[in-house]
Amino acid sequence: MSKSFMEVLRLRLRALRSRALFLQFAGVGLIGATVDTTVLYALVSWTAFGPVAGKTVSWVFGIGVIFAINEWWTFSAYGKLGLRALLRRLLTSYLVRFAGFLVTLVVLSGLVYWFDVWFLLANVVGIGVGFFVNYTCESLYTWKVHRD
């Protein structure tokens, strides 16, 4: 028997309101943001990468770290077991987080190029804005926390 749209919506909203899950996700996000910002700083400061190109590379590293920790800790009770399921979640995570990445990149670019904000500060602001997109999408689409 399939659930009604309203039942599914209610389950999803309840899952997103989990304080423990949110705090774990935020803590892991802080670690990922640190990796992202460190790689961004190194690329922009020590190579020919500009803020946008550097952000693209640093995002890949940061998301890899975030996925590994979320898989092991935050969402360890969710998702099917097995290599195929793990690879599917990894791919889904990168695809889902791409929306948050675009938000972050737009904020970073706008702050750096239009308002002359230091690229690391702009990155942190962008990560903060993209965080809520990532939390919602990862919870609902990668680990499907609304399902039993």
Secondary structure as GFF3:
##gff-version 3
##sequence-region A 1 148
A	DSSP	alpha_helix	5	16	.	.	.	ID=ss1
A	DSSP	alpha_helix	19	46	.	.	.	ID=ss2
A	DSSP	alpha_helix	51	69	.	.	.	ID=ss3
A	DSSP	pi_helix	70	74	.	.	.	ID=ss4
A	DSSP	alpha_helix	83	109	.	.	.	ID=ss5
A	DSSP	pi_helix	110	114	.	.	.	ID=ss6
A	DSSP	alpha_helix	115	115	.	.	.	ID=ss7
A	DSSP	alpha_helix	119	137	.	.	.	ID=ss8
A	DSSP	pi_helix	138	142	.	.	.	ID=ss9
###
